[in-house]
Amino acid sequence: MTSAQAPVLERFIEAYDGDEVDLLIIGGGITGAALAYDAALRGLSVALVEKRDFGCATSSVTSKLIHGGFRYLANMELGLVRESLRERRTLENIAPNFVYPLPSILCAYDTRPTNTMAAIRTGMALYEVLSYDKGKTWDKAKAIPSHRMLTAEEALALEPAINAHGLKGAGLQYDCASISPERLTLAFIRSAAAAGARVANYAKVERFLEARGRIRGVVVHDLLRDRPVEVHAKLTVNCSGPWADLVLGLARGGAADKKLRRSEGIHVITKKLVDRHLVGFAGRHGGHFFLIPWRGHTLIGTTDKEYVGDPDQYRVTREAIEELLAEVNDVLGRKELDYDDVVHAYGGLRPLVEDQTKSVYESSRRYEIHDNGEDGLNGMITVEGGKYTTSRNLAETAMKMIEVKLGRPAAACETAHRRLVGCEIDDVDAFVDKARRDNPDLDPKTVEWIARHYGTEMDRVLSLARRDPPLARPLDADGEIAAQVVYAVRAEMARTLEDIVLRRTGIGTLGFPGDEVLATVADVAARELGWDDARKQREVAAIRGALTLPQ
């Protein structure tokens, strides 16, 4: 079950010899990761730098959905919906252990034109037409069923938490859940590295290199070794998401000409409210939110509220959490939740390319690929906007401009036709069943968790556990183990406790895991990374702060 292709990730800037690469990518979220993968597969020499950790911002604060964007139908963005539905199927194919069909109930209350039975019926029929190829999945178990309409009684029987008062009925359709957007982003990073891309986290761009009126790379500050490193490139692509305008300003030696519009989206994780269906509601005052089943809890989100300020200073506030809870209680018709029911909250900023709409909720989630040479920044391209689901196709589209700018002949895109590293699985259910049979000495929950989250790399993690039995003891209800911590450091470039508990594992993604579990993880990480006691305590304090709800 071990993947022969999966490389051990290494920070290339620690041994970089200064050679010029074809393409330098700034930003290690899903957009930069997908672009690095596509470019490397086409034979370009690629370097990617990320100022913090891979996928640590927008890419890790999603609703954990891979979806077509049903609500975009209201704005008649049929092209975006079709692209999203096609890419949903593609991600099911190339990342089968991460992406799974999820039944979704959309409730009709006749409180606005978009949540009547007629609107939902029409929307679902159109969604069905636009997802005409949803059954063409490589793993036949991933084929998405057709939608159907439900009476109010049928909807309540499926999910009793739905507010019965005024309920006219509902529609039942399928989108997809992503069980770990953080590890899915990492799978793109690892696939890029397997194809030859060089990557580095904790490499912050400090200034741009210029020669003969053209950008020729950047100077990054290696935050772990506290030293500058020049990275030379023929072409630089700004994939920094909510920081895109700030990076452009840095390239200009001052402020950017145009300030990016940013939308705040928060999520909370609470006690279990829904069983196995996502339940979608229109908010009383605009917008929408979902109740999503997740790891024995309910994930609630998202919000859309304009954020004005420094993206580095963004934090989830108690006010934002309480506003979301009030909206949920209002729509459910009862005080189901209070602040003490929240076990974890997270949020982030979405970059928007549209600035003509009154609210950020109404803004399009399309993307733009801009040649900065048109504005005097030769040798640079900026990618803005987009959504997680369409990131692979965004990269494919960007490569058309990149190949022209580099003077290279167009090459075929392969990213839709091969599975990501670690995801080389034909039948996920059969893969998990075999993993259980092959590992009877380990906790069945642990085996299933590792099989789904590490795929064909699972034996590398389990072998660490067998060699050191304390590493095999389950740390949470899902069966996660300390062997994952060792693997995160040795193979996946985790360098902080936050990297480990929030992005390489799920140990912290249900909130604070408890003092004992955190101490165990910190001890293992300290041993692997050579931390002294003072550094370990700083790391513990930092993650404790990150997982503490705002007061």
MARTOR-41151 format. One line per field, with one value per residue (C-alpha): x, y, z; residue in one letter. Coordinates in steps of 0.05 Angstrom, whole numbers, plus 32768, in hexadecimal, padded with zeros to 4 digits. Example, Ala and Ser with C-alpha at 12.3 -4.5 7.8 and 13.67 -1.06 7.14 Angstrom:
x = 80F6	8111
y = 7FA6	7FEB
z = 809C	808F
code = A	S
END
This chain:
x = 8000	803C	8043	8086	807E	8074	80B2	80CA	80BD	80FB	8101	8128	8141	816D	8199	8187	81C2	81A4	8194	815C	8119	80E5	80AD	80AC	8069	805A	8026	801D	7FD1	7FA9	7FB1	7FFD	8000	7FD6	7FFE	8041	8027	800E	804C	807C	8056	8060	80AB	80B6	80E8	80BD	80C9	8091	8099	8066	8070	804F	8039	8019	7FCE	7FCF	7F9F	7F63	7F6E	7F67	7F2A	7EF7	7EB4	7ED6	7EAD	7EBD	7E80	7E62	7E49	7DFD	7DF2	7E17	7DDD	7DB5	7DE7	7DE4	7E2F	7E24	7E6B	7E87	7E56	7E66	7EB1	7EA8	7E7E	7EB0	7EE9	7EC2	7EC2	7F0C	7F1F	7EF6	7F21	7F66	7F5D	7F2C	7F40	7F33	7EF3	7EB0	7E68	7E3F	7DF2	7DD9	7D94	7D7F	7D43	7D09	7CE5	7CCC	7CF0	7D13	7D0F	7D4A	7D30	7CEC	7CDD	7CD7	7D1C	7D3D	7D1C	7D32	7D78	7D82	7D6A	7D9C	7DD3	7DC3	7DCB	7E0C	7E28	7E16	7E59	7E55	7E4F	7E92	7EBD	7EF8	7EDF	7E97	7E85	7E93	7E5D	7E2C	7DE1	7DAB	7D85	7D3E	7D0B	7CF4	7CB4	7CBC	7CAE	7CE3	7D17	7D08	7D0C	7D52	7D6B	7D3E	7D67	7D46	7D14	7CCF	7CAC	7C9D	7CC4	7CA6	7CD3	7D1B	7D48	7D7A	7DB8	7E01	7E41	7E83	7EA6	7EF1	7F06	7F46	7F50	7F93	7FAD	7F8F	7FB6	7FF4	7FE7	7FEC	802D	8049	8033	8057	8096	8091	808F	80CE	80B5	80DE	80B5	80C1	8095	80A8	80C8	80AD	80B6	80DA	80E9	80EB	8129	812B	815A	8152	810C	80F3	80E3	8115	8101	80FD	8124	8103	8110	811B	80F3	810F	8158	8151	8176	8167	8166	8163	8137	8140	8109	80F7	80AE	808D	8045	8022	7FF2	7FEE	7FA2	7F8A	7FD1	7FD5	7FCF	8004	8034	8027	8036	8077	8089	807C	80A4	8066	801B	7FF4	7FCC	7F8D	7F78	7F5D	7F17	7F15	7EDC	7EDE	7EC1	7EBD	7EA8	7E97	7E97	7E62	7E3E	7E1C	7DDE	7DD8	7DE3	7DFE	7DE3	7DFC	7DC1	7DC0	7D97	7D8D	7D9D	7D68	7D91	7DB3	7DE8	7DE3	7E02	7E0B	7E07	7E3A	7E47	7E90	7EB5	7E7A	7E6D	7E4C	7E73	7E4D	7E5E	7E6D	7E66	7E74	7E87	7EB5	7EF8	7F1E	7F64	7FA6	7F9B	7FD5	7FAD	7F6D	7F50	7F0D	7EE7	7EB4	7E84	7E89	7E7D	7E41	7E24	7E28	7E09	7DD0	7DC2	7DC1	7D93	7D65	7D5E	7D56	7D1F	7D3D	7D7A	7D9F	7DE5	7E09	7E51	7E62	7E4C	7E84	7EC0	7EE9	7EE4	7F0E	7F0C	7F31	7F2F	7F1A	7F38	7F02	7F0D	7ECA	7EC0	7E80	7E4F	7E32	7E41	7E7A	7E46	7E2F	7E75	7E8A	7EBA	7EDA	7F24	7F51	7F97	7FB9	7FF9	801B	8047	800C	8016	8061	8074	8093	80A1	8067	8020	7FEB	7FB4	7F79	7F36	7F1B	7F03	7F23	7EFB	7F12	7F5C	7F75	7F53	7F6A	7FB2	7FA5	7F89	7FC4	7FF5	7FDC	7FF6	8034	804A	8041	8068	80A1	80A1	8094	8069	8026	8028	7FEE	7FD2	7FD6	7FBB	7F73	7F8A	7FB7	7FAC	7FD1	800B	7FEF	7FAB	7FBB	7F7D	7F4A	7F15	7F19	7EE8	7F0F	7F50	7F37	7F1B	7F5E	7F83	7F59	7F66	7FB0	7FB8	7F91	7FC3	7FB0	7F71	7F3F	7F2E	7F78	7F80	7F44	7F5A	7FA1	7F88	7F5B	7F89	7FCB	7FB2	7FEA	801C	7FF8	802A	8061	8039	8024	806B	8081	804B	8060	80AA	8098	8057	8049	8041	8006	7FDA	7F9B	7F99	7F51	7F0E	7F22	7F5F	7F96	7FDB	801D	803F	801D	8045	8087	8072	805C	80A1	80CB	80A5	8074	809D	8076	80A0	8071	803E	8008	801E	8017	7FD5	7FAF	7FC9	7FEE	7FBD	7F77	7F8D	7F7C	7F45	7F0E	7F2A	7F58	7F69	7F79	7FB8	7FCE	7FC7	7FE9	8022	802B	802C	805C	808C	808F	8097	80CD	80F4	80EF	80FF	8133	810D	8125	80F2	80EB	80DA	80AA	8085	8080	8063	8030	801C	8014	7FE7	7FC0	7FB3	7F9F	7F6C	7F4E	7F0C	7F0C	7EF1
y = 8000	802E	8062	805F	80A6	80CC	80F6	810E	8159	8183	81CF	81DE	8222	81FF	81E3	8211	821F	825D	823E	8260	823C	8244	8253	826F	826A	8297	8276	822F	822B	81FF	822F	8231	81E6	81D4	8202	81E6	819F	81B0	81D7	81A1	816A	8193	8193	81D8	81E3	81FD	821C	822C	8256	825F	8291	8264	821D	81FC	8207	822D	8265	8264	821D	8200	8228	820E	81ED	81AB	81A6	8198	81B4	81D1	8211	8208	824F	826C	8257	8291	82C0	8296	8286	8247	8244	8246	8211	81E3	81EC	81DD	819F	8184	8191	8170	8130	8139	813F	8101	80DE	80F8	80FA	80C2	80B8	8102	8112	80EF	80F9	811C	811E	8165	817E	81C4	81DD	8205	8238	826B	82A2	82BC	82AE	827E	824F	823E	81F7	820F	8231	81F4	81C5	81EF	81F8	81AE	819D	81CE	81B5	816E	8184	81A8	816A	813B	8116	810B	80C0	80BA	80AF	8080	8061	804F	8056	80A0	80AA	80DF	80CD	80F8	812B	8123	814F	8142	8152	8176	8135	8110	8145	8146	80FA	80FD	8137	8148	8186	81AA	81DF	81C3	8207	8221	81EA	81DF	81A6	819C	8184	814B	814C	8139	8161	8149	814F	8156	8132	815B	8198	81A1	815D	8163	81A4	817F	8147	817B	8195	814F	813E	817D	8168	8122	8142	816A	81AB	81C9	81E2	8206	821D	8255	827B	82C2	82EE	832E	834F	8343	833B	8364	8365	838D	83A3	835E	8338	82FF	82DF	82F1	82F5	82CB	82CB	8284	828C	824C	825B	82A7	82B7	82D4	82A8	82C0	8296	82A4	8298	82A6	82B2	82BE	82AF	82D1	829E	82BD	82C0	82F6	8312	831A	8366	836B	8341	836D	83A9	838A	837E	83C7	83DF	83FE	83F5	83CE	83F6	83D0	83B6	836F	8364	8330	8308	82EA	82A5	8282	823C	821E	81D5	81C3	8188	815A	8178	8152	8108	80FA	8131	8177	81A5	81E8	8225	826B	829D	82CE	830A	82F2	82BE	8275	8242	81F7	81C4	8190	814C	8147	8117	810C	8157	818C	81BD	81FE	8234	825C	82A7	82DD	8320	8354	835A	839A	839A	8376	832D	831A	8338	8311	82E9	82C8	82F1	82DE	830F	82EA	82A7	82C1	82E0	829C	8278	82AA	82A0	8254	8258	8288	825B	821C	823E	822E	823D	81FE	821A	8249	825C	8222	81F1	8207	81D9	81FA	8237	824A	827E	829E	82CF	82C2	82ED	8308	8323	8345	838A	83A1	837C	839A	835F	832D	82F5	8309	830D	82D8	82A1	82A3	82AE	82DC	82D0	8312	8320	8355	8367	8390	83BC	83C1	8383	8358	8311	830A	82EE	82F4	82C2	82DC	82C1	827C	8244	8205	81D7	81F8	8201	81C9	81E7	822D	8212	81F2	8234	825C	822E	8247	828D	8273	8249	8285	82B3	8280	8274	822A	81FF	81EC	81AA	817D	8184	8142	8156	8140	80FB	80E1	80D8	8102	80E4	80B7	80B3	807B	8053	8033	8022	8046	8019	7FDB	7FFE	800E	7FC7	7FA9	7FD8	7FBF	7F76	7F82	7FA6	7F7E	7F91	7FDB	7FFF	7FFB	8045	8055	802A	804A	8091	8084	8060	809A	80D3	80B5	8088	805F	807C	805E	8026	805A	8076	8033	8018	8052	803E	7FF5	8006	8031	8017	8058	807A	804B	805F	8083	80CD	80DD	80BD	80B7	808D	80BE	80AB	80CB	80A7	80DB	8110	80ED	80E5	812E	8145	8113	8110	814B	8188	8198	81C8	81E1	81C3	81E9	81C9	8185	818A	81B6	81A3	8160	813F	814C	814B	8195	819F	818E	81C2	81BB	8170	8171	817C	8133	812B	816D	815B	8119	813A	8170	813E	8116	8155	8170	812F	812F	8179	8180	81B4	81C5	81CC	8217	820F	81D7	8201	823B	820C	81F1	8237	824C	8213	8219	8262	8250	821D	8248	8268	82B4	82D2
z = 8000	8002	7FCB	7FA9	7F8E	7FD0	7FDF	8022	8020	802A	802E	7FEF	8008	803B	8003	7FC9	7F9B	7F79	7F36	7F0F	7F0B	7ED5	7F05	7F4B	7F70	7FAC	7FD9	7FF0	7FF4	7FC6	7F8B	7F8F	7F9E	7F61	7F34	7F4C	7F3E	7EF8	7EE5	7EFE	7ED9	7E99	7EA3	7EBF	7EF6	7F30	7F74	7FA6	7FE4	801C	8054	8089	807E	8042	8041	8083	806F	8040	8029	806F	8086	8055	8061	8050	8010	7FC8	7FA7	7F68	7F88	7F87	7F9F	7F63	7F38	7F55	7F32	7EF3	7EF7	7ECF	7EB6	7EFD	7F15	7EDA	7EE5	7F30	7F23	7EF1	7F22	7F5A	7F31	7F20	7F6A	7F7A	7F46	7F56	7FA2	7FB1	7FF9	8009	7FE2	7FEE	7FD8	800E	800E	8015	8029	8014	803B	801E	804A	8018	803E	7FFF	7FB5	7FB6	7FEC	7FD1	7FBB	7F73	7F76	7F96	7F64	7F2A	7F46	7F52	7F0C	7EEF	7F1D	7F04	7EBB	7EC9	7EED	7EB4	7EBB	7F06	7EFD	7ED8	7F15	7F14	7F55	7F46	7F90	7F88	7F53	7F6B	7F6C	7F4D	7F77	7F90	7FB2	7FF9	801E	8060	8085	805E	806C	80B6	80B9	809B	80C7	8103	8113	80D8	80EE	80DF	80E5	809F	807D	8037	8024	800D	7FD6	7FDF	7FB4	7FBA	7FBB	7FD9	801C	8023	8062	8068	803C	805F	804B	8005	7FFB	8015	7FE3	7FAB	7FCA	7FCF	7F88	7F70	7F95	7F78	7F33	7F42	7F61	7F9A	7FD4	8016	804E	807F	8045	8045	8008	801E	7FDC	7F91	7F66	7F26	7EEA	7EAA	7EBC	7ECB	7F0B	7F10	7F52	7F9C	7FDC	8011	805B	8073	80B4	80D2	80C6	80C9	8089	8045	8007	7FBE	7F91	7F47	7F15	7ECD	7EE1	7F24	7F34	7F6E	7F8D	7FD1	7FD7	8008	8008	7FBC	7FBD	7FF3	7FCA	7F8E	7FB9	7FCE	7F85	7F76	7FB2	7FD2	7FD6	7FA2	7F70	7F80	7FC4	7FC5	7FDF	8017	8034	8079	8081	80C5	80DB	811E	8134	8166	8185	8153	8133	80F2	80E5	809F	8072	8066	8073	8051	8066	804B	8082	809B	8086	8047	803B	804D	807B	807F	80B7	80A2	80C4	80D6	8105	8134	8138	810D	80E4	80D9	80A7	8082	8088	8054	8072	8054	8078	8076	8093	8094	8083	80B2	80EC	80DD	8117	8124	8158	818B	816B	8128	814A	8170	8131	810E	814A	814D	8103	810C	8149	8124	80E7	8111	8138	817D	81A6	8193	819D	81CB	81D0	81FE	81C8	819A	819F	8168	813B	80FF	80C9	8091	8057	8010	7FD8	7FA9	7F64	7F5D	7F7D	7F5C	7F8A	7FC8	7FF5	7FF4	7FF7	7FB2	7F96	7F64	7F77	7F32	7F2A	7F01	7EE5	7ED8	7EB2	7EDD	7EA2	7E8A	7EC8	7EC3	7EEC	7EB5	7EC9	7EF9	7EF8	7F2F	7F3B	7F63	7F7C	7F6F	7F9D	7FB8	7F8A	7F4A	7F5D	7F31	7EF4	7F07	7F04	7EC0	7EA6	7EC3	7EA0	7E5C	7E6D	7E8F	7E53	7E25	7E55	7E59	7E0E	7E17	7DE9	7E07	7E2B	7E3E	7E85	7EAA	7EEE	7EE0	7EC8	7F00	7F4A	7F7C	7FA3	7FD9	7FB6	7F86	7F9A	7F6B	7F9E	7FE1	8006	7FF1	8003	804A	8053	803F	806D	80A8	8096	808D	80D0	8104	813A	8137	814D	8113	8118	8113	80D5	80B3	80C4	80AA	806C	8057	806A	8052	801B	7FFC	802D	8069	8074	8080	80BA	80D6	80D3	8100	8131	8132	813D	817A	819B	81C2	817F	8170	81AA	8192	81A5	8194	8183	813A	814A	8138	8152	8163	8129	80FD	8121	8111	80C8	80C4	80D9	80B2	8071	806E	8081	80C1	80EA	8121	8150	812A	80E9	8109	812E	80FD	80B8	80B7	80E7	8101	814A	8153	8120	8152	8182	81BD	81C2	820D	8235	8234	81E9	81DB	8209	81E5	81A1	81B9	81D7	8196	816C	819A	8194	8148	813F	8175	819E	81E4	821C	8212	81C8	81D7	820A	81D8	81A5	81D6	81EB	81A2	818F	81CF	81BD	8176	818F	81C7	81B4	81B4	81F4
code = M	T	S	A	Q	A	P	V	L	E	R	F	I	E	A	Y	D	G	D	E	V	D	L	L	I	I	G	G	G	I	T	G	A	A	L	A	Y	D	A	A	L	R	G	L	S	V	A	L	V	E	K	R	D	F	G	C	A	T	S	S	V	T	S	K	L	I	H	G	G	F	R	Y	L	A	N	M	E	L	G	L	V	R	E	S	L	R	E	R	R	T	L	E	N	I	A	P	N	F	V	Y	P	L	P	S	I	L	C	A	Y	D	T	R	P	T	N	T	M	A	A	I	R	T	G	M	A	L	Y	E	V	L	S	Y	D	K	G	K	T	W	D	K	A	K	A	I	P	S	H	R	M	L	T	A	E	E	A	L	A	L	E	P	A	I	N	A	H	G	L	K	G	A	G	L	Q	Y	D	C	A	S	I	S	P	E	R	L	T	L	A	F	I	R	S	A	A	A	A	G	A	R	V	A	N	Y	A	K	V	E	R	F	L	E	A	R	G	R	I	R	G	V	V	V	H	D	L	L	R	D	R	P	V	E	V	H	A	K	L	T	V	N	C	S	G	P	W	A	D	L	V	L	G	L	A	R	G	G	A	A	D	K	K	L	R	R	S	E	G	I	H	V	I	T	K	K	L	V	D	R	H	L	V	G	F	A	G	R	H	G	G	H	F	F	L	I	P	W	R	G	H	T	L	I	G	T	T	D	K	E	Y	V	G	D	P	D	Q	Y	R	V	T	R	E	A	I	E	E	L	L	A	E	V	N	D	V	L	G	R	K	E	L	D	Y	D	D	V	V	H	A	Y	G	G	L	R	P	L	V	E	D	Q	T	K	S	V	Y	E	S	S	R	R	Y	E	I	H	D	N	G	E	D	G	L	N	G	M	I	T	V	E	G	G	K	Y	T	T	S	R	N	L	A	E	T	A	M	K	M	I	E	V	K	L	G	R	P	A	A	A	C	E	T	A	H	R	R	L	V	G	C	E	I	D	D	V	D	A	F	V	D	K	A	R	R	D	N	P	D	L	D	P	K	T	V	E	W	I	A	R	H	Y	G	T	E	M	D	R	V	L	S	L	A	R	R	D	P	P	L	A	R	P	L	D	A	D	G	E	I	A	A	Q	V	V	Y	A	V	R	A	E	M	A	R	T	L	E	D	I	V	L	R	R	T	G	I	G	T	L	G	F	P	G	D	E	V	L	A	T	V	A	D	V	A	A	R	E	L	G	W	D	D	A	R	K	Q	R	E	V	A	A	I	R	G	A	L	T	L	P	Q
END
